[in-house]
């Protein structure tokens, strides 16, 4: 299947759990409705707290159907949405629909992230939601993003799949709900992400581990996880201390677990 066919399969599946997953991923409904729902989500609330205080020009890298592009523009950013898929359902066509229906400052660029059609130091912010792990050449994609980011600017990559070891890749792909349909999922080790960022000599690199931020936990949340652990342990949720999550972070080796990164040029 194509990526669009795989997403439609998920949205229209007779199993309610799969349709719920599609909604949790903002694949359901019209692009504009999904984008508006994303803008008021807990995820975007956390992302907003990680963005620069002063708005400016933003590149939404691997923008998908445009939910982050909408959220950035709604919050005052002038957005360029980069998306190589021209689909009107989950690609550049969907982003154009959002821009047309909302009159927000969103421009669409149909291009690959490893070869950005922009001059150096063009943007104040590079935003990348669940797209970095799709890179065919991770170092090239990061290098291009940092090239078009101005000095002092922010590169924010959120919810990226991480492996403990490369041999875990097949396990991650086998458990992914859509990979068996379209074969496009990938993940890198934490060291590979770190090396790609460090190669650009940024002034600062920050990591947010799976249990460190609810940004990496959606569609669940830390409160729900606390209740789950309490049921397993046979205690009340308030008896699960915060340090338990730090321990789980340290020992977590789940293939494809989510990390987020904030890099300052």
C-alpha atoms as an extended CHARMM CRD file, in Angstrom:
* protein
*
       265  EXT
         1         1  UNK       CA              0.0000000000        0.0000000000        0.0000000000  PROA      1               0.0000000000
         2         2  UNK       CA              0.9110000000        3.6470000000       -0.2420000000  PROA      2               0.0000000000
         3         3  UNK       CA              1.1340000000        5.6960000000        2.9640000000  PROA      3               0.0000000000
         4         4  UNK       CA             -2.2660000000        7.2400000000        2.1990000000  PROA      4               0.0000000000
         5         5  UNK       CA             -3.8490000000        3.8250000000        1.6220000000  PROA      5               0.0000000000
         6         6  UNK       CA             -2.4050000000        2.5500000000        4.8940000000  PROA      6               0.0000000000
         7         7  UNK       CA             -3.7780000000        5.5260000000        6.8400000000  PROA      7               0.0000000000
         8         8  UNK       CA             -7.2150000000        5.1670000000        5.2350000000  PROA      8               0.0000000000
         9         9  UNK       CA             -7.1360000000        1.4670000000        6.1710000000  PROA      9               0.0000000000
        10        10  UNK       CA             -6.5850000000        2.4940000000        9.7940000000  PROA      10              0.0000000000
        11        11  UNK       CA             -9.2930000000        5.1780000000        9.7170000000  PROA      11              0.0000000000
        12        12  UNK       CA            -11.9090000000        2.8810000000        8.1790000000  PROA      12              0.0000000000
        13        13  UNK       CA            -11.0380000000       -0.3310000000       10.0120000000  PROA      13              0.0000000000
        14        14  UNK       CA            -13.9710000000       -2.2270000000       11.6110000000  PROA      14              0.0000000000
        15        15  UNK       CA            -11.9730000000       -2.5540000000       14.8390000000  PROA      15              0.0000000000
        16        16  UNK       CA            -12.8410000000        0.4350000000       17.0440000000  PROA      16              0.0000000000
        17        17  UNK       CA             -9.4050000000        0.3120000000       18.6810000000  PROA      17              0.0000000000
        18        18  UNK       CA             -7.7490000000        0.9440000000       15.3370000000  PROA      18              0.0000000000
        19        19  UNK       CA            -10.1280000000        3.8100000000       14.5620000000  PROA      19              0.0000000000
        20        20  UNK       CA             -9.3360000000        5.2470000000       17.9960000000  PROA      20              0.0000000000
        21        21  UNK       CA             -5.6400000000        5.0610000000       17.1220000000  PROA      21              0.0000000000
        22        22  UNK       CA             -6.3060000000        6.9320000000       13.8810000000  PROA      22              0.0000000000
        23        23  UNK       CA             -8.0510000000        9.6690000000       15.8450000000  PROA      23              0.0000000000
        24        24  UNK       CA             -5.2220000000        9.7920000000       18.3890000000  PROA      24              0.0000000000
        25        25  UNK       CA             -2.8310000000       10.3480000000       15.4590000000  PROA      25              0.0000000000
        26        26  UNK       CA             -5.0640000000       13.1210000000       14.0290000000  PROA      26              0.0000000000
        27        27  UNK       CA             -5.7120000000       11.1640000000       10.8510000000  PROA      27              0.0000000000
        28        28  UNK       CA             -9.4940000000       11.2940000000       11.2500000000  PROA      28              0.0000000000
        29        29  UNK       CA            -11.8860000000       13.9260000000        9.8850000000  PROA      29              0.0000000000
        30        30  UNK       CA            -10.9140000000       16.8200000000        7.6640000000  PROA      30              0.0000000000
        31        31  UNK       CA             -7.3700000000       18.2070000000        7.8220000000  PROA      31              0.0000000000
        32        32  UNK       CA             -8.6180000000       21.5110000000        9.2370000000  PROA      32              0.0000000000
        33        33  UNK       CA            -10.7310000000       19.8720000000       11.9490000000  PROA      33              0.0000000000
        34        34  UNK       CA             -7.8450000000       17.6080000000       12.9520000000  PROA      34              0.0000000000
        35        35  UNK       CA             -5.4670000000       20.5770000000       13.0430000000  PROA      35              0.0000000000
        36        36  UNK       CA             -7.8010000000       22.5880000000       15.2640000000  PROA      36              0.0000000000
        37        37  UNK       CA             -8.1010000000       19.6760000000       17.6790000000  PROA      37              0.0000000000
        38        38  UNK       CA             -4.3070000000       19.2920000000       17.7440000000  PROA      38              0.0000000000
        39        39  UNK       CA             -3.8560000000       22.9830000000       18.5330000000  PROA      39              0.0000000000
        40        40  UNK       CA             -5.7480000000       22.6090000000       21.8330000000  PROA      40              0.0000000000
        41        41  UNK       CA             -4.1480000000       19.2650000000       22.7490000000  PROA      41              0.0000000000
        42        42  UNK       CA             -1.8760000000       18.5340000000       25.6990000000  PROA      42              0.0000000000
        43        43  UNK       CA              0.8420000000       17.6350000000       23.2290000000  PROA      43              0.0000000000
        44        44  UNK       CA              0.8400000000       21.0700000000       21.6450000000  PROA      44              0.0000000000
        45        45  UNK       CA              0.6800000000       22.7210000000       25.0540000000  PROA      45              0.0000000000
        46        46  UNK       CA              3.9660000000       21.0160000000       25.9140000000  PROA      46              0.0000000000
        47        47  UNK       CA              5.5030000000       21.7890000000       22.5090000000  PROA      47              0.0000000000
        48        48  UNK       CA              4.5550000000       25.4440000000       22.9150000000  PROA      48              0.0000000000
        49        49  UNK       CA              6.4890000000       25.5510000000       26.1880000000  PROA      49              0.0000000000
        50        50  UNK       CA              9.6240000000       24.4170000000       24.3200000000  PROA      50              0.0000000000
        51        51  UNK       CA              9.4010000000       26.9910000000       21.5190000000  PROA      51              0.0000000000
        52        52  UNK       CA             11.2070000000       30.3470000000       21.5120000000  PROA      52              0.0000000000
        53        53  UNK       CA              9.2680000000       33.1020000000       23.2760000000  PROA      53              0.0000000000
        54        54  UNK       CA              9.4990000000       35.4110000000       20.2680000000  PROA      54              0.0000000000
        55        55  UNK       CA              7.6700000000       34.2160000000       17.1510000000  PROA      55              0.0000000000
        56        56  UNK       CA              9.1950000000       34.5340000000       13.6990000000  PROA      56              0.0000000000
        57        57  UNK       CA              9.7230000000       32.3160000000       10.6640000000  PROA      57              0.0000000000
        58        58  UNK       CA              9.2820000000       28.5630000000       11.0840000000  PROA      58              0.0000000000
        59        59  UNK       CA              9.9640000000       25.5550000000        8.8990000000  PROA      59              0.0000000000
        60        60  UNK       CA              7.7090000000       22.5950000000        9.6680000000  PROA      60              0.0000000000
        61        61  UNK       CA              9.8900000000       19.7330000000        8.4600000000  PROA      61              0.0000000000
        62        62  UNK       CA              7.9760000000       16.6510000000        7.2990000000  PROA      62              0.0000000000
        63        63  UNK       CA              4.6930000000       18.4020000000        7.9400000000  PROA      63              0.0000000000
        64        64  UNK       CA              2.3660000000       15.5070000000        7.0340000000  PROA      64              0.0000000000
        65        65  UNK       CA             -1.2280000000       16.7170000000        6.8080000000  PROA      65              0.0000000000
        66        66  UNK       CA             -0.3090000000       20.0260000000        8.4510000000  PROA      66              0.0000000000
        67        67  UNK       CA             -1.5170000000       19.8410000000       12.0470000000  PROA      67              0.0000000000
        68        68  UNK       CA              1.7140000000       21.3250000000       13.4270000000  PROA      68              0.0000000000
        69        69  UNK       CA              1.8980000000       23.8890000000       10.6340000000  PROA      69              0.0000000000
        70        70  UNK       CA             -1.5660000000       25.0760000000       11.6370000000  PROA      70              0.0000000000
        71        71  UNK       CA             -0.6760000000       25.1750000000       15.3390000000  PROA      71              0.0000000000
        72        72  UNK       CA              2.4830000000       27.2000000000       14.6750000000  PROA      72              0.0000000000
        73        73  UNK       CA              0.6700000000       29.6500000000       12.3990000000  PROA      73              0.0000000000
        74        74  UNK       CA             -2.2350000000       29.9620000000       14.8300000000  PROA      74              0.0000000000
        75        75  UNK       CA              0.2840000000       30.9120000000       17.5160000000  PROA      75              0.0000000000
        76        76  UNK       CA              1.7460000000       33.6660000000       15.3500000000  PROA      76              0.0000000000
        77        77  UNK       CA              4.5370000000       32.0160000000       13.3940000000  PROA      77              0.0000000000
        78        78  UNK       CA              4.9900000000       32.5420000000        9.6480000000  PROA      78              0.0000000000
        79        79  UNK       CA              5.2040000000       28.9450000000        8.4950000000  PROA      79              0.0000000000
        80        80  UNK       CA              6.7180000000       27.0740000000        5.5890000000  PROA      80              0.0000000000
        81        81  UNK       CA              5.4310000000       23.5020000000        5.5800000000  PROA      81              0.0000000000
        82        82  UNK       CA              7.8010000000       21.0660000000        3.8840000000  PROA      82              0.0000000000
        83        83  UNK       CA              6.1670000000       17.8070000000        2.7890000000  PROA      83              0.0000000000
        84        84  UNK       CA              7.2300000000       15.5270000000       -0.1090000000  PROA      84              0.0000000000
        85        85  UNK       CA              3.8770000000       13.7050000000       -0.3460000000  PROA      85              0.0000000000
        86        86  UNK       CA              1.3000000000       15.6410000000       -2.3860000000  PROA      86              0.0000000000
        87        87  UNK       CA             -1.7330000000       13.7670000000       -0.9850000000  PROA      87              0.0000000000
        88        88  UNK       CA             -4.8170000000       15.8640000000       -0.2980000000  PROA      88              0.0000000000
        89        89  UNK       CA             -5.5980000000       13.5620000000        2.6340000000  PROA      89              0.0000000000
        90        90  UNK       CA             -2.3200000000       13.2450000000        4.5430000000  PROA      90              0.0000000000
        91        91  UNK       CA              0.1730000000       15.3800000000        2.5880000000  PROA      91              0.0000000000
        92        92  UNK       CA              0.8590000000       18.7340000000        0.9540000000  PROA      92              0.0000000000
        93        93  UNK       CA             -2.6400000000       18.9120000000       -0.5310000000  PROA      93              0.0000000000
        94        94  UNK       CA             -4.1170000000       18.6830000000        2.9590000000  PROA      94              0.0000000000
        95        95  UNK       CA             -1.8580000000       21.5020000000        4.1810000000  PROA      95              0.0000000000
        96        96  UNK       CA             -2.9700000000       23.7040000000        1.2830000000  PROA      96              0.0000000000
        97        97  UNK       CA             -6.5830000000       23.0370000000        2.2860000000  PROA      97              0.0000000000
        98        98  UNK       CA             -5.8490000000       24.1400000000        5.8480000000  PROA      98              0.0000000000
        99        99  UNK       CA             -4.1110000000       27.3040000000        4.6460000000  PROA      99              0.0000000000
       100       100  UNK       CA             -6.9980000000       28.1190000000        2.2950000000  PROA      100             0.0000000000
       101       101  UNK       CA             -9.7480000000       27.4640000000        4.8390000000  PROA      101             0.0000000000
       102       102  UNK       CA             -8.0840000000       29.3400000000        7.7100000000  PROA      102             0.0000000000
       103       103  UNK       CA             -6.2170000000       32.1350000000        5.8510000000  PROA      103             0.0000000000
       104       104  UNK       CA             -3.2160000000       31.5260000000        8.0920000000  PROA      104             0.0000000000
       105       105  UNK       CA              0.3440000000       32.3290000000        6.9190000000  PROA      105             0.0000000000
       106       106  UNK       CA              1.2950000000       28.8310000000        5.7300000000  PROA      106             0.0000000000
       107       107  UNK       CA              3.3040000000       28.2380000000        2.5550000000  PROA      107             0.0000000000
       108       108  UNK       CA              3.7550000000       24.7010000000        1.2460000000  PROA      108             0.0000000000
       109       109  UNK       CA              7.0170000000       23.3760000000       -0.1970000000  PROA      109             0.0000000000
       110       110  UNK       CA              6.9220000000       19.9920000000       -1.9470000000  PROA      110             0.0000000000
       111       111  UNK       CA             10.4740000000       18.7590000000       -1.3360000000  PROA      111             0.0000000000
       112       112  UNK       CA             12.6620000000       16.2990000000        0.5650000000  PROA      112             0.0000000000
       113       113  UNK       CA             14.1910000000       17.2660000000        3.9080000000  PROA      113             0.0000000000
       114       114  UNK       CA             17.6500000000       16.0150000000        2.8720000000  PROA      114             0.0000000000
       115       115  UNK       CA             17.8190000000       18.6830000000        0.1390000000  PROA      115             0.0000000000
       116       116  UNK       CA             16.0980000000       21.8470000000        1.3460000000  PROA      116             0.0000000000
       117       117  UNK       CA             15.3490000000       24.5020000000       -1.3170000000  PROA      117             0.0000000000
       118       118  UNK       CA             16.1080000000       27.4290000000        1.0110000000  PROA      118             0.0000000000
       119       119  UNK       CA             19.0830000000       29.7370000000        1.5970000000  PROA      119             0.0000000000
       120       120  UNK       CA             21.2320000000       29.5910000000        4.7160000000  PROA      120             0.0000000000
       121       121  UNK       CA             19.8970000000       31.0980000000        7.9420000000  PROA      121             0.0000000000
       122       122  UNK       CA             16.3850000000       31.4290000000        6.5200000000  PROA      122             0.0000000000
       123       123  UNK       CA             14.3610000000       30.3630000000        9.6040000000  PROA      123             0.0000000000
       124       124  UNK       CA             14.1400000000       31.1840000000       13.2990000000  PROA      124             0.0000000000
       125       125  UNK       CA             12.6700000000       27.7850000000       14.1160000000  PROA      125             0.0000000000
       126       126  UNK       CA             12.8680000000       24.3040000000       12.6040000000  PROA      126             0.0000000000
       127       127  UNK       CA             10.0320000000       22.1180000000       13.8670000000  PROA      127             0.0000000000
       128       128  UNK       CA             10.0010000000       18.3900000000       13.1690000000  PROA      128             0.0000000000
       129       129  UNK       CA              7.2120000000       16.1760000000       14.5550000000  PROA      129             0.0000000000
       130       130  UNK       CA              7.7240000000       12.4320000000       14.1340000000  PROA      130             0.0000000000
       131       131  UNK       CA              9.6570000000       12.9140000000       10.9090000000  PROA      131             0.0000000000
       132       132  UNK       CA             13.3670000000       12.7140000000       11.7230000000  PROA      132             0.0000000000
       133       133  UNK       CA             13.2780000000        8.9380000000       12.1220000000  PROA      133             0.0000000000
       134       134  UNK       CA             12.0810000000        8.6540000000        8.5020000000  PROA      134             0.0000000000
       135       135  UNK       CA             15.3280000000       10.1660000000        7.2060000000  PROA      135             0.0000000000
       136       136  UNK       CA             17.0900000000        8.1530000000        4.5380000000  PROA      136             0.0000000000
       137       137  UNK       CA             20.2730000000        9.9670000000        5.5940000000  PROA      137             0.0000000000
       138       138  UNK       CA             19.9430000000       11.2140000000        9.1700000000  PROA      138             0.0000000000
       139       139  UNK       CA             23.1580000000       13.2700000000        9.1290000000  PROA      139             0.0000000000
       140       140  UNK       CA             22.1880000000       14.9380000000        5.8560000000  PROA      140             0.0000000000
       141       141  UNK       CA             18.6890000000       15.7930000000        7.0840000000  PROA      141             0.0000000000
       142       142  UNK       CA             19.9980000000       17.3220000000       10.3180000000  PROA      142             0.0000000000
       143       143  UNK       CA             22.7770000000       19.1330000000        8.4520000000  PROA      143             0.0000000000
       144       144  UNK       CA             20.2950000000       20.6950000000        6.0310000000  PROA      144             0.0000000000
       145       145  UNK       CA             17.9790000000       21.7360000000        8.8790000000  PROA      145             0.0000000000
       146       146  UNK       CA             20.8220000000       23.4100000000       10.7360000000  PROA      146             0.0000000000
       147       147  UNK       CA             22.0410000000       25.0790000000        7.5340000000  PROA      147             0.0000000000
       148       148  UNK       CA             18.7640000000       26.9370000000        7.0230000000  PROA      148             0.0000000000
       149       149  UNK       CA             18.4190000000       27.7800000000       10.7400000000  PROA      149             0.0000000000
       150       150  UNK       CA             19.7010000000       31.1700000000       11.8110000000  PROA      150             0.0000000000
       151       151  UNK       CA             22.3530000000       31.4940000000       14.5230000000  PROA      151             0.0000000000
       152       152  UNK       CA             20.6720000000       31.2560000000       17.9110000000  PROA      152             0.0000000000
       153       153  UNK       CA             17.6360000000       29.5600000000       16.3870000000  PROA      153             0.0000000000
       154       154  UNK       CA             15.8960000000       26.4330000000       17.6840000000  PROA      154             0.0000000000
       155       155  UNK       CA             15.5970000000       23.0100000000       16.0750000000  PROA      155             0.0000000000
       156       156  UNK       CA             12.8500000000       21.0360000000       17.8520000000  PROA      156             0.0000000000
       157       157  UNK       CA             12.3800000000       17.3680000000       16.9130000000  PROA      157             0.0000000000
       158       158  UNK       CA              9.6050000000       15.6430000000       18.8430000000  PROA      158             0.0000000000
       159       159  UNK       CA              8.4280000000       12.0570000000       19.3320000000  PROA      159             0.0000000000
       160       160  UNK       CA             11.2280000000       10.3330000000       17.4490000000  PROA      160             0.0000000000
       161       161  UNK       CA             11.5310000000        6.5300000000       17.5620000000  PROA      161             0.0000000000
       162       162  UNK       CA             14.6400000000        5.2780000000       19.3740000000  PROA      162             0.0000000000
       163       163  UNK       CA             16.3270000000        1.8650000000       19.4390000000  PROA      163             0.0000000000
       164       164  UNK       CA             18.7030000000        0.5160000000       22.0820000000  PROA      164             0.0000000000
       165       165  UNK       CA             20.5420000000       -1.4820000000       19.4230000000  PROA      165             0.0000000000
       166       166  UNK       CA             20.2030000000       -1.7200000000       15.6420000000  PROA      166             0.0000000000
       167       167  UNK       CA             19.1630000000       -5.3610000000       15.9240000000  PROA      167             0.0000000000
       168       168  UNK       CA             15.9250000000       -4.1470000000       17.5930000000  PROA      168             0.0000000000
       169       169  UNK       CA             14.7270000000       -2.5080000000       14.3700000000  PROA      169             0.0000000000
       170       170  UNK       CA             12.8550000000       -5.5670000000       13.1100000000  PROA      170             0.0000000000
       171       171  UNK       CA             11.0460000000       -5.9330000000       16.4510000000  PROA      171             0.0000000000
       172       172  UNK       CA              9.9170000000       -2.3040000000       16.2450000000  PROA      172             0.0000000000
       173       173  UNK       CA              8.7490000000       -2.6700000000       12.6550000000  PROA      173             0.0000000000
       174       174  UNK       CA              6.8950000000       -5.9100000000       13.3990000000  PROA      174             0.0000000000
       175       175  UNK       CA              4.9150000000       -4.2500000000       16.1970000000  PROA      175             0.0000000000
       176       176  UNK       CA              4.1450000000       -1.0040000000       14.3710000000  PROA      176             0.0000000000
       177       177  UNK       CA              0.4420000000       -0.8500000000       13.3620000000  PROA      177             0.0000000000
       178       178  UNK       CA              1.1120000000        0.3200000000        9.7920000000  PROA      178             0.0000000000
       179       179  UNK       CA              4.5960000000       -0.8250000000        8.7910000000  PROA      179             0.0000000000
       180       180  UNK       CA              3.3280000000       -4.1850000000        7.5370000000  PROA      180             0.0000000000
       181       181  UNK       CA              1.1040000000       -2.2920000000        5.0960000000  PROA      181             0.0000000000
       182       182  UNK       CA              3.4370000000        0.2850000000        3.5860000000  PROA      182             0.0000000000
       183       183  UNK       CA              6.9070000000       -0.5800000000        4.8930000000  PROA      183             0.0000000000
       184       184  UNK       CA              8.0110000000        2.9740000000        5.6510000000  PROA      184             0.0000000000
       185       185  UNK       CA              8.8220000000        2.9460000000        9.3620000000  PROA      185             0.0000000000
       186       186  UNK       CA             12.3420000000        3.2860000000       10.7060000000  PROA      186             0.0000000000
       187       187  UNK       CA             14.1640000000        4.1910000000       13.9080000000  PROA      187             0.0000000000
       188       188  UNK       CA             17.6810000000        5.1510000000       14.9990000000  PROA      188             0.0000000000
       189       189  UNK       CA             19.6860000000        4.5460000000       18.1480000000  PROA      189             0.0000000000
       190       190  UNK       CA             20.0560000000        7.3560000000       20.6410000000  PROA      190             0.0000000000
       191       191  UNK       CA             23.7630000000        7.5360000000       19.8290000000  PROA      191             0.0000000000
       192       192  UNK       CA             22.9510000000        8.0210000000       16.1380000000  PROA      192             0.0000000000
       193       193  UNK       CA             20.6550000000       10.9580000000       16.8950000000  PROA      193             0.0000000000
       194       194  UNK       CA             23.2520000000       12.4540000000       19.2380000000  PROA      194             0.0000000000
       195       195  UNK       CA             26.0130000000       12.1020000000       16.6730000000  PROA      195             0.0000000000
       196       196  UNK       CA             23.9020000000       13.7430000000       13.9450000000  PROA      196             0.0000000000
       197       197  UNK       CA             23.1920000000       16.7470000000       16.1670000000  PROA      197             0.0000000000
       198       198  UNK       CA             26.7280000000       17.0140000000       17.5670000000  PROA      198             0.0000000000
       199       199  UNK       CA             28.2400000000       17.0000000000       14.0680000000  PROA      199             0.0000000000
       200       200  UNK       CA             26.6880000000       20.4360000000       13.5130000000  PROA      200             0.0000000000
       201       201  UNK       CA             28.4780000000       21.9370000000       16.5520000000  PROA      201             0.0000000000
       202       202  UNK       CA             25.3310000000       23.4170000000       18.1160000000  PROA      202             0.0000000000
       203       203  UNK       CA             25.5400000000       25.5990000000       21.2020000000  PROA      203             0.0000000000
       204       204  UNK       CA             23.1780000000       23.3110000000       23.1330000000  PROA      204             0.0000000000
       205       205  UNK       CA             21.5250000000       19.8910000000       22.8110000000  PROA      205             0.0000000000
       206       206  UNK       CA             18.6670000000       18.8670000000       25.1250000000  PROA      206             0.0000000000
       207       207  UNK       CA             17.0550000000       15.4160000000       25.3170000000  PROA      207             0.0000000000
       208       208  UNK       CA             13.6340000000       14.5450000000       26.6840000000  PROA      208             0.0000000000
       209       209  UNK       CA             13.3190000000       10.8470000000       27.4870000000  PROA      209             0.0000000000
       210       210  UNK       CA             10.1010000000        8.7840000000       27.3470000000  PROA      210             0.0000000000
       211       211  UNK       CA              9.0620000000        9.2540000000       30.9760000000  PROA      211             0.0000000000
       212       212  UNK       CA             10.5760000000       12.7150000000       31.3720000000  PROA      212             0.0000000000
       213       213  UNK       CA              7.8440000000       14.4650000000       29.3980000000  PROA      213             0.0000000000
       214       214  UNK       CA              4.2580000000       13.6220000000       28.5010000000  PROA      214             0.0000000000
       215       215  UNK       CA              5.1790000000       14.8390000000       25.0390000000  PROA      215             0.0000000000
       216       216  UNK       CA              6.6530000000       11.3690000000       24.4670000000  PROA      216             0.0000000000
       217       217  UNK       CA              3.8120000000        9.5140000000       26.1480000000  PROA      217             0.0000000000
       218       218  UNK       CA              0.7660000000       10.4860000000       24.1140000000  PROA      218             0.0000000000
       219       219  UNK       CA             -1.9240000000        9.1570000000       23.6740000000  PROA      219             0.0000000000
       220       220  UNK       CA             -1.3550000000        7.9610000000       27.2440000000  PROA      220             0.0000000000
       221       221  UNK       CA             -0.1600000000       10.2110000000       30.0690000000  PROA      221             0.0000000000
       222       222  UNK       CA              1.9340000000        9.8600000000       33.1940000000  PROA      222             0.0000000000
       223       223  UNK       CA             -1.1250000000        9.8160000000       35.4330000000  PROA      223             0.0000000000
       224       224  UNK       CA             -2.5500000000        6.8540000000       33.5170000000  PROA      224             0.0000000000
       225       225  UNK       CA              0.8200000000        5.0900000000       33.7480000000  PROA      225             0.0000000000
       226       226  UNK       CA              0.9150000000        5.7370000000       37.4920000000  PROA      226             0.0000000000
       227       227  UNK       CA             -2.5230000000        4.1250000000       37.8360000000  PROA      227             0.0000000000
       228       228  UNK       CA             -1.4060000000        1.1560000000       35.7090000000  PROA      228             0.0000000000
       229       229  UNK       CA              1.6670000000        0.5790000000       37.8650000000  PROA      229             0.0000000000
       230       230  UNK       CA             -0.4550000000        0.9160000000       41.0050000000  PROA      230             0.0000000000
       231       231  UNK       CA             -2.7820000000       -1.8290000000       39.7910000000  PROA      231             0.0000000000
       232       232  UNK       CA              0.1790000000       -4.1010000000       39.1190000000  PROA      232             0.0000000000
       233       233  UNK       CA              1.7090000000       -3.3880000000       42.5290000000  PROA      233             0.0000000000
       234       234  UNK       CA             -1.6110000000       -3.5490000000       44.3740000000  PROA      234             0.0000000000
       235       235  UNK       CA             -1.2120000000       -0.0740000000       45.8810000000  PROA      235             0.0000000000
       236       236  UNK       CA             -2.8560000000        3.3350000000       45.5130000000  PROA      236             0.0000000000
       237       237  UNK       CA             -1.6340000000        5.5770000000       42.6720000000  PROA      237             0.0000000000
       238       238  UNK       CA             -0.2750000000        8.2000000000       45.0800000000  PROA      238             0.0000000000
       239       239  UNK       CA              1.9780000000        5.4780000000       46.4840000000  PROA      239             0.0000000000
       240       240  UNK       CA              3.8860000000        5.2970000000       43.1960000000  PROA      240             0.0000000000
       241       241  UNK       CA              6.7090000000        7.8620000000       43.6740000000  PROA      241             0.0000000000
       242       242  UNK       CA              8.1510000000        9.9690000000       40.8650000000  PROA      242             0.0000000000
       243       243  UNK       CA             11.5330000000        8.2680000000       41.0750000000  PROA      243             0.0000000000
       244       244  UNK       CA              9.9080000000        5.1080000000       39.7040000000  PROA      244             0.0000000000
       245       245  UNK       CA              9.6150000000        6.8530000000       36.3370000000  PROA      245             0.0000000000
       246       246  UNK       CA             13.2940000000        7.8290000000       36.4380000000  PROA      246             0.0000000000
       247       247  UNK       CA             14.1870000000        4.1940000000       37.0570000000  PROA      247             0.0000000000
       248       248  UNK       CA             11.9450000000        3.0550000000       34.1950000000  PROA      248             0.0000000000
       249       249  UNK       CA             13.5810000000        5.6420000000       31.9190000000  PROA      249             0.0000000000
       250       250  UNK       CA             17.0200000000        4.3330000000       32.8080000000  PROA      250             0.0000000000
       251       251  UNK       CA             16.1630000000        0.7090000000       32.0780000000  PROA      251             0.0000000000
       252       252  UNK       CA             13.6320000000        1.1910000000       29.2840000000  PROA      252             0.0000000000
       253       253  UNK       CA             14.7480000000       -0.6590000000       26.1520000000  PROA      253             0.0000000000
       254       254  UNK       CA             11.4040000000       -0.8440000000       24.3530000000  PROA      254             0.0000000000
       255       255  UNK       CA             12.1510000000       -0.7670000000       20.5860000000  PROA      255             0.0000000000
       256       256  UNK       CA             10.7210000000        2.4230000000       19.0820000000  PROA      256             0.0000000000
       257       257  UNK       CA             10.2290000000        4.3080000000       22.3460000000  PROA      257             0.0000000000
       258       258  UNK       CA              9.8500000000        8.0500000000       21.8640000000  PROA      258             0.0000000000
       259       259  UNK       CA             12.3870000000       10.7810000000       22.5630000000  PROA      259             0.0000000000
       260       260  UNK       CA             12.2840000000       14.4980000000       21.8190000000  PROA      260             0.0000000000
       261       261  UNK       CA             15.2300000000       16.8200000000       21.1790000000  PROA      261             0.0000000000
       262       262  UNK       CA             15.7590000000       20.5700000000       21.3300000000  PROA      262             0.0000000000
       263       263  UNK       CA             18.8970000000       21.8800000000       19.6520000000  PROA      263             0.0000000000
       264       264  UNK       CA             20.0710000000       25.4860000000       19.7470000000  PROA      264             0.0000000000
       265       265  UNK       CA             22.3480000000       26.6310000000       16.9420000000  PROA      265             0.0000000000
